């Protein structure tokens, strides 16, 4: 490419015709009448200009001028070409983040070669190929700003590479939907997570990390038992795999397994709700071990009769630092079956066989008939039912939450190449990336001929061995953490109380138009409260557990009180008032729980010393 001047023109007024085949289409770099490079495409006897043949920059300016989006949002542009429209978008929305997604890697390289220097001058622009798009979106998006994500289509490039860009667009939309569900989950469960985490500390103090299970069973098959309707068809075969394949049960399926006379080797639980506790209530399985995420309902691990292993998921990974050891980190996922797969994978099990993993409605049921919990299924009113490909062919119906779990499996399975994954669920939705077969055949092909292994005894030995080494240091570290977090939470509560008072007084003055020195002093004091609270969050390990719910519900107040218009300032002050009031309300409930748990750990320390 010939050298360009600062306005993008070629010094000689012309560009060499760089022509290449991309995705079966001919793409040629031409010179527009304005002297700027432009793109012409040819495919199937038709010709299309991907940018104007006259003035691509002016065309891009008009396109960007028509875009309506928030100034602080994330703009996802489908179709880049030479990126004139992306450049104009970056100039019009300097405070936004822009993810420009191209159809193929070759087109990305073409854009970077022709105008990469110009695009890279904008610090808020990222250009990504189809393989990078999802990972880049995850890095750029903030859960509490999900409402400010806009998808924009640049039609000339999108239509010319429709199959490729439509595929990546659909993937990004599915990921965006999953993030929305994650946000809704965090808002619904935020306070429960905080309470359960704190109340689980005594069990965390005496439970080995799940990492102790990684390795001893490498190469052994594992069967993950979920609670879908199809489980009734093949659950009876579990007796044949007992002590040959490791049986890993989701908590929702535990009672169904016990009703056919089989005790699982491991049970996994992650849900913080009372409904999840009822799956375990009154059940004793002393031979089985429990892997619990520390935000799961605290009574499950506290009352479990067998060995317990703590397995923090991604959002709780800071607990490893608090405990001073690598407990083992599970993959963050929406459902207990997703997390159970991560346990099986990290343990080295192979093959990993699913049963009861329907992720769809079946025979008028949402779960196995061996279980008491069912959701009503109204087949006459299918509003909200989503048709998907069935595991046994045809169409089955799912719902948005199950679909997000299914898509998680498909993303993970597509990235795994060292394991055989078998979906022996005889019904439900198809999960791409898993081999489909009956459980009978899976047992015959992968399990029947194996020698027996005393899984439960080995797991108990691992548990006792870790306990014999002593967990005193971990308990002391948890005591130290609780002492520190209590000081931080009490200071935060005082900050929030002051923030409520200041925001209310400043709002009253601004509403009357009183922007006098006293109002300015109030504004400075409110800024100081905001900065103090942010420092407390940043210095406290796991602060998102105690503050994250309100941050997601209302949005942090950071940077929002700088509006130039009176209405903007008044709205921001109202939100600040709500934020501090809601945060103080949550802290009023969390602090007594933290104090109660701290006192309990101190009592246990005294007993141990005696």
C-alpha positions in Angstrom: 0.0 0.0 0.0 1.4 3.4 -1.0 2.0 6.0 1.8 -0.9 8.2 2.8 -1.1 11.8 4.0 -2.7 12.7 7.4 -6.2 12.9 5.8 -5.9 9.4 4.4 -5.1 10.5 0.8 -2.5 8.8 -1.3 0.4 11.1 -2.1 0.2 10.1 -5.8 -3.6 10.3 -5.8 -4.0 6.6 -6.6 -3.9 3.2 -4.8 -2.6 -0.1 -6.3 -5.5 -2.5 -6.9 -4.9 -5.0 -4.1 -7.2 -7.9 -5.1 -7.6 -11.1 -3.2 -10.1 -14.0 -2.8 -11.8 -14.0 0.6 -14.5 -16.6 1.5 -15.0 -17.4 -2.2 -15.5 -13.7 -3.1 -13.2 -11.4 -4.9 -12.3 -8.2 -2.9 -10.4 -5.4 -4.5 -9.0 -2.2 -3.0 -9.8 0.6 -5.4 -9.4 4.3 -5.4 -12.5 6.4 -4.8 -12.9 9.7 -6.7 -12.1 11.5 -3.4 -8.7 9.8 -3.5 -9.4 7.5 -0.6 -9.1 3.7 -0.8 -12.4 1.9 -1.1 -13.5 -1.7 -1.6 -15.3 -3.5 -4.4 -16.6 -7.0 -4.1 -17.5 -9.5 -6.8 -19.3 -12.8 -6.3 -21.7 -15.0 -8.3 -21.8 -12.5 -11.2 -22.7 -9.5 -9.1 -20.7 -6.5 -8.1 -21.1 -4.4 -4.9 -19.1 -1.5 -3.5 -18.5 -2.1 0.2 -17.8 1.6 0.6 -18.7 4.5 -1.6 -16.9 4.7 -5.0 -17.1 8.5 -4.7 -16.4 9.5 -1.1 -16.3 6.7 1.5 -15.6 9.1 4.4 -18.7 11.3 3.7 -20.8 8.1 3.3 -19.5 6.9 6.7 -20.2 10.3 8.3 -23.9 10.2 7.2 -24.2 6.6 8.4 -22.7 7.4 11.8 -24.9 10.6 12.1 -28.0 8.4 11.9 -27.0 6.2 14.8 -28.9 6.7 18.1 -27.1 5.2 21.1 -26.0 6.2 24.6 -22.7 8.1 24.8 -21.3 5.7 27.5 -22.4 2.5 26.0 -20.9 -0.4 24.1 -21.4 -0.3 20.3 -21.0 -3.6 18.5 -20.6 -3.0 14.7 -21.2 -6.0 12.4 -19.1 -5.5 9.2 -15.9 -3.4 9.1 -14.4 -3.3 5.5 -11.9 -0.4 5.7 -13.6 0.9 8.8 -14.6 4.5 7.7 -17.9 4.1 9.5 -16.2 2.8 12.6 -13.9 5.8 12.6 -16.8 8.2 12.3 -18.6 6.4 15.0 -15.6 6.7 17.3 -15.5 10.5 16.6 -19.2 10.9 17.3 -19.2 8.7 20.5 -15.8 9.4 22.1 -16.9 8.0 25.5 -18.4 4.8 24.1 -16.5 1.5 23.6 -16.7 0.1 20.1 -16.3 -3.5 19.1 -16.1 -3.8 15.3 -16.6 -7.4 14.2 -15.5 -8.6 10.8 -16.8 -11.6 8.8 -13.4 -13.3 8.3 -9.9 -13.1 9.6 -8.6 -12.2 6.1 -10.9 -9.2 6.0 -9.6 -8.1 9.4 -6.1 -8.3 8.1 -7.1 -6.3 5.0 -8.7 -3.5 7.2 -5.6 -3.4 9.5 -3.2 -3.3 6.6 -5.1 -0.6 4.7 -6.2 1.7 7.6 -5.2 0.0 10.8 -3.0 2.9 12.0 -6.0 5.3 11.6 -8.4 3.0 13.5 -5.9 2.3 16.3 -5.6 6.0 16.9 -9.0 5.7 18.6 -8.4 4.1 22.0 -12.1 3.1 22.3 -12.1 0.9 19.2 -11.3 -2.9 19.0 -11.4 -4.8 15.7 -12.1 -8.5 16.1 -12.5 -11.4 13.7 -15.3 -14.0 14.1 -13.2 -16.2 16.4 -12.3 -13.4 18.7 -15.7 -11.7 18.9 -17.2 -13.5 21.8 -14.1 -13.3 24.0 -13.7 -9.6 23.2 -17.4 -8.9 24.0 -16.9 -10.6 27.4 -13.8 -8.4 28.1 -15.5 -5.2 27.1 -19.0 -5.5 28.6 -19.8 -4.7 32.2 -22.7 -6.6 33.7 -24.3 -3.4 35.2 -24.1 -1.6 31.9 -25.7 -4.3 29.8 -28.7 -2.1 29.1 -26.3 0.2 27.1 -25.2 -2.3 24.5 -26.3 -1.6 20.9 -25.8 -3.9 17.9 -25.2 -1.9 14.6 -25.2 -3.5 11.1 -23.1 -1.9 8.4 -25.3 -3.2 5.5 -22.9 -3.3 2.5 -20.3 -5.5 4.2 -23.0 -7.5 6.2 -25.1 -8.3 3.1 -22.0 -9.3 1.0 -20.8 -11.6 3.8 -24.2 -12.4 5.2 -23.7 -16.1 6.1 -20.5 -15.4 8.0 -21.7 -12.2 9.8 -25.1 -13.6 10.6 -23.5 -16.6 12.3 -21.3 -14.4 14.5 -24.2 -12.0 15.1 -26.3 -14.9 16.4 -23.5 -16.1 18.6 -23.0 -12.7 20.1 -26.8 -12.3 20.7 -26.8 -15.6 22.5 -23.9 -14.6 24.7 -25.6 -11.2 25.4 -28.7 -13.1 26.4 -26.7 -15.3 28.7 -25.0 -12.2 30.3 -28.5 -10.7 30.9 -29.5 -13.9 32.7 -26.3 -13.8 34.7 -27.1 -10.2 35.7 -30.7 -11.1 36.6 -29.4 -14.0 38.7 -26.9 -11.8 40.5 -29.6 -9.3 41.3 -32.0 -12.0 42.5 -29.4 -13.9 44.6 -26.9 -11.2 45.6 -28.0 -11.0 49.2 -28.5 -14.7 49.5 -25.0 -15.3 48.2 -23.5 -13.0 50.8 -25.5 -14.6 53.7 -24.7 -18.2 52.6 -21.0 -17.4 52.0 -20.6 -16.0 55.5 -22.6 -18.8 57.1 -20.7 -21.5 55.3 -17.3 -20.3 56.7 -17.3 -22.9 59.6 -17.7 -25.7 57.0 -15.2 -24.0 54.6 -12.8 -24.0 57.6 -12.9 -27.8 57.9 -13.4 -28.9 54.3 -10.6 -29.8 51.9 -10.6 -28.0 48.6 -12.1 -29.7 45.6 -8.6 -29.6 44.0 -7.8 -32.7 46.2 -10.1 -34.7 43.9 -8.2 -33.7 40.7 -6.0 -36.5 39.6 -6.7 -39.7 41.5 -9.4 -40.9 39.1 -7.9 -39.7 35.8 -9.0 -41.9 32.9 -11.9 -43.4 34.8 -15.4 -42.9 33.3 -17.8 -40.6 35.0 -21.6 -40.5 34.8 -23.3 -37.1 35.5 -26.9 -37.6 36.6 -29.2 -34.7 36.1 -32.9 -34.6 37.0 -34.6 -34.3 33.5 -37.7 -36.2 32.5 -35.8 -38.8 30.5 -34.0 -40.0 33.6 -36.8 -42.4 34.2 -35.9 -44.3 31.1 -32.4 -45.4 32.1 -31.8 -44.6 35.8 -32.1 -48.3 36.6 -28.8 -48.9 34.7 -26.8 -47.0 37.4 -26.6 -50.2 39.5 -24.5 -51.7 36.7 -21.9 -48.8 36.7 -21.6 -48.6 40.5 -17.9 -48.9 41.5 -16.9 -49.0 37.8 -17.7 -45.4 36.8 -17.7 -42.6 39.2 -21.4 -41.5 39.7 -21.6 -37.7 40.1 -25.1 -36.5 41.0 -26.5 -33.0 40.7 -28.3 -32.1 44.0 -31.6 -31.9 42.1 -31.3 -35.6 41.1 -30.1 -37.0 44.5 -33.4 -38.3 45.8 -34.2 -40.0 42.4 -30.9 -41.9 42.5 -31.5 -43.0 46.1 -35.0 -44.3 45.2 -33.5 -46.9 42.8 -31.1 -48.1 45.5 -27.9 -46.5 44.4 -25.7 -44.1 46.3 -23.7 -41.6 44.3 -20.0 -41.1 44.8 -20.1 -37.3 44.6 -23.0 -34.8 44.8 -22.6 -31.2 43.6 -24.6 -28.2 44.8 -24.4 -24.5 43.9 -27.9 -23.0 44.4 -28.4 -20.6 47.3 -32.1 -21.0 47.7 -34.3 -22.7 50.2 -35.8 -24.8 47.4 -32.3 -26.3 46.8 -32.0 -27.1 50.5 -35.2 -29.2 50.3 -33.5 -31.5 47.8 -31.2 -32.5 50.6 -33.4 -32.1 53.6 -33.9 -35.3 55.6 -31.5 -37.2 53.3 -28.5 -39.1 54.7 -25.8 -40.4 52.3 -22.8 -41.0 54.6 -20.9 -42.9 51.8 -21.2 -40.0 49.3 -19.1 -36.9 49.3 -20.4 -33.3 48.7 -18.7 -30.7 46.5 -20.3 -27.4 47.5 -19.9 -23.9 46.1 -19.5 -21.7 49.2 -22.5 -19.5 48.2 -24.8 -22.6 48.1 -27.5 -22.8 50.8 -25.3 -23.0 53.9 -27.4 -25.8 55.6 -26.6 -28.3 52.9 -22.9 -28.6 53.6 -23.4 -28.0 57.4 -25.8 -31.0 57.7 -24.3 -33.3 55.1 -23.3 -36.6 56.6 -20.4 -37.5 54.4 -17.1 -35.8 53.4 -17.4 -32.2 52.2 -15.1 -30.5 49.6 -15.3 -26.8 49.0 -15.2 -25.7 45.4 -15.4 -21.9 44.8 -16.5 -20.9 41.3 -14.9 -18.0 39.4 -16.9 -15.3 41.2 -15.6 -16.6 44.5 -12.0 -17.3 43.5 -10.7 -14.6 46.0 -11.5 -17.2 48.7 -8.3 -19.0 47.7 -6.3 -16.0 48.7 -8.2 -15.6 52.0 -7.6 -19.3 52.9 -4.0 -19.1 51.9 -4.2 -22.1 49.6 -5.4 -23.2 46.2 -8.8 -24.8 46.9 -9.4 -25.5 43.2 -11.5 -23.2 41.1 -14.7 -24.4 39.4 -15.9 -22.9 36.1 -18.6 -20.3 36.5 -21.8 -21.5 34.9 -25.6 -21.2 35.2 -26.7 -24.6 36.3 -25.5 -27.2 38.7 -25.1 -29.7 35.8 -22.8 -27.2 34.1 -20.7 -27.0 37.3 -20.9 -30.8 37.7 -19.3 -31.1 34.3 -16.5 -28.8 35.3 -15.9 -31.0 38.4 -15.8 -34.2 36.2 -13.5 -32.6 33.6 -11.1 -31.2 36.2 -11.0 -34.6 38.0 -9.8 -36.1 34.7 -12.8 -38.4 34.2 -13.0 -39.9 30.7 -15.4 -40.5 29.1 -17.9 -38.2 30.7 -21.5 -39.5 30.2 -24.7 -37.5 30.8 -28.1 -38.9 31.7 -31.1 -36.9 32.6 -29.6 -33.8 30.9 -32.8 -32.9 29.0 -32.8 -29.1 29.1 -36.3 -29.3 27.6 -39.8 -30.2 28.5 -40.7 -33.9 28.1 -43.9 -35.9 28.5 -45.6 -33.0 30.2 -42.8 -32.9 32.9 -39.9 -30.6 33.7 -38.1 -33.2 35.9 -38.0 -37.0 36.6 -41.3 -38.4 37.9 -39.2 -39.9 40.7 -38.9 -36.4 42.2 -41.6 -34.3 43.8 -40.6 -31.0 42.3 -42.2 -30.2 38.9 -43.0 -27.0 37.2 -46.5 -26.6 35.6 -46.3 -27.2 31.8 -49.2 -25.7 29.8 -48.9 -27.2 26.4 -51.9 -25.2 25.2 -50.1 -21.9 25.8 -46.6 -22.1 24.5 -45.7 -18.5 25.0 -42.1 -18.4 26.0 -41.4 -22.0 24.8 -38.4 -22.1 22.5 -38.2 -24.8 19.8 -34.8 -26.5 19.5 -33.4 -29.7 17.9 -34.1 -32.8 19.9 -31.5 -35.2 21.1 -33.3 -38.0 19.4 -34.3 -35.9 16.4 -37.3 -33.7 15.7 -38.2 -30.6 17.7 -38.5 -30.2 21.5 -39.3 -27.2 23.5 -37.1 -25.4 26.0 -37.1 -22.1 27.9 -34.6 -19.2 28.0 -32.7 -20.3 31.1 -32.3 -23.9 30.0 -31.2 -22.6 26.5 -28.5 -20.6 28.2 -27.3 -23.7 30.0 -27.3 -25.6 26.7 -25.3 -22.9 24.9 -22.7 -22.9 27.8 -22.2 -26.7 27.2 -21.8 -26.1 23.5 -19.2 -23.4 23.9 -17.2 -25.5 26.4 -17.5 -28.7 24.4 -16.3 -27.0 21.2 -13.1 -26.0 23.0 -12.4 -29.4 24.5 -10.4 -31.9 22.5 -8.9 -34.2 25.1 -12.1 -35.9 26.3 -14.9 -38.1 25.1 -18.3 -36.5 26.0 -21.4 -38.7 25.6 -25.0 -37.5 25.9 -26.9 -40.7 26.9 -29.9 -38.6 27.8 -32.7 -40.5 25.9 -34.8 -37.4 25.2 -34.5 -33.6 25.6 -32.5 -31.2 23.6 -29.4 -31.9 21.5 -26.1 -30.6 22.8 -23.7 -30.1 19.9 -20.2 -31.4 20.7 -21.4 -34.5 22.6 -21.8 -38.0 21.0 -25.4 -39.3 21.2 -26.1 -42.8 22.3 -28.3 -44.8 24.6 -27.1 -45.3 28.2 -27.2 -49.0 27.6 -24.7 -48.8 24.8 -22.5 -46.3 26.7 -22.4 -48.8 29.6 -21.6 -51.7 27.4 -18.9 -49.8 25.3 -17.2 -47.9 28.1 -17.9 -49.3 31.5 -19.0 -52.9 31.6 -15.6 -54.5 31.1 -13.7 -52.3 33.6 -12.4 -53.5 37.0 -14.1 -52.1 40.1 -12.8 -49.1 42.0 -13.8 -48.2 45.5 -14.5 -44.5 44.7 -16.1 -43.7 48.0 -13.3 -45.2 50.0 -10.6 -43.3 48.1 -12.5 -40.0 48.4 -13.0 -40.5 52.1 -9.2 -41.3 52.5 -8.4 -38.1 50.6 -10.8 -36.2 52.9 -9.3 -37.7 56.2 -5.8 -37.3 55.0 -6.3 -33.5 54.5 -8.0 -33.2 57.8 -5.2 -35.0 59.6 -2.8 -32.3 58.3 -4.9 -29.9 60.3 -7.0 -26.9 59.2 -6.1 -24.6 62.1 -4.3 -22.1 59.8 -7.3 -21.9 57.5 -9.6 -21.2 60.4 -7.3 -18.5 61.7 -7.2 -16.9 58.2 -11.0 -16.9 58.0 -11.2 -15.3 61.5 -8.7 -12.6 60.4 -10.7 -12.0 57.2 -14.0 -11.6 59.1 -12.4 -9.2 61.5 -11.2 -7.1 58.6 -14.4 -7.3 56.5 -16.5 -6.3 59.5 -14.5 -3.2 60.0 -14.8 -2.4 56.3 -18.6 -3.1 56.2 -19.2 -0.9 59.3 -17.2 2.0 57.7 -19.2 1.5 54.5 -22.5 1.6 56.4 -21.4 5.0 57.8 -20.4 6.2 54.3 -23.8 5.2 53.0 -25.7 6.9 55.8 -23.8 10.1 55.1 -24.3 9.7 51.4 -28.1 9.5 51.9 -28.1 12.7 53.9 -25.9 14.6 51.5 -27.7 13.5 48.4 -31.0 14.4 49.9 -29.9 17.9 51.0 -28.1 18.6 47.7 -31.1 17.5 45.7 -33.4 19.9 47.6 -31.0 22.8 46.9 -30.5 22.0 43.2 -34.3 21.6 42.7 -34.7 25.2 44.0 -31.9 26.3 41.7 -29.6 27.1 44.7 -26.1 26.4 43.3 -24.5 28.6 45.9 -21.3 27.9 47.9 -23.1 25.7 50.5 -24.4 23.5 47.6 -20.9 23.3 46.2 -19.6 22.2 49.6 -22.3 19.5 49.8 -21.3 18.3 46.3 -17.6 18.1 47.3 -18.6 16.1 50.5 -20.7 13.7 48.4 -17.7 13.2 46.1 -15.6 12.4 49.1 -18.2 9.8 50.3 -18.1 8.2 46.9 -14.3 8.0 46.8 -14.2 6.6 50.3 -16.7 3.9 49.5 -14.9 3.0 46.3 -11.6 2.7 48.3 -13.3 0.4 50.8 -14.6 -1.8 48.0 -11.2 -2.0 46.3 -9.3 -2.9 49.5 -11.8 -5.6 50.6 -11.4 -9.1 49.2 -14.8 -10.3 47.9 -16.3 -6.8 48.1 -18.5 -7.6 45.1 -20.3 -10.2 47.2 -21.5 -7.5 49.7 -21.9 -4.6 47.3 -22.5 -6.2 43.9 -26.3 -6.7 44.1 -26.9 -2.9 44.6 -24.3 -2.0 42.0 -26.3 -4.2 39.6 -29.7 -3.1 40.7 -29.1 0.6 40.6 -25.7 1.1 39.1 -22.7 2.6 40.8 -22.7 6.4 41.3 -19.1 6.8 40.2 -18.9 9.5 37.5 -22.7 10.0 37.3 -22.9 13.3 39.2 -21.0 15.3 36.5 -24.0 16.1 34.3 -24.2 19.5 32.7 -28.0 20.0 32.7 -30.1 20.6 35.7 -32.4 17.6 35.0 -29.4 15.3 34.6 -28.0 16.4 37.9 -31.3 16.0 39.7 -31.8 12.5 38.3 -28.2 11.5 39.2 -28.8 12.8 42.8 -32.0 10.8 43.1 -30.1 7.7 41.9 -27.3 8.4 44.4 -29.9 8.7 47.2 -31.4 5.4 46.2 -28.0 3.7 45.9 -26.8 4.7 49.3 -30.1 4.0 51.0 -30.3 0.5 49.4 -26.7 -0.3 50.2 -27.1 0.8 53.8 -30.2 -1.5 54.0 -28.3 -4.5 52.8 -25.3 -3.8 55.1 -27.7 -3.6 58.1 -28.6 -7.2 57.5 -25.2 -8.5 56.5 -23.1 -7.1 59.4 -25.0 -9.1 62.2 -24.5 -12.3 60.2 -20.8 -11.7 59.8 -20.5 -10.9 63.5 -22.4 -14.1 64.4 -20.1 -16.3 62.2 -17.0 -14.6 63.6 -18.1 -15.4 67.2 -18.8 -19.0 66.2 -15.3 -19.5 64.7 -13.7 -18.0 67.7 -15.7 -20.4 69.9 -14.5 -23.3 67.7 -11.0 -22.1 68.2 -11.3 -22.1 71.9 -12.7 -25.7 71.9 -9.8 -26.8 69.7 -7.3 -25.3 72.0 -8.8 -27.1 75.0 
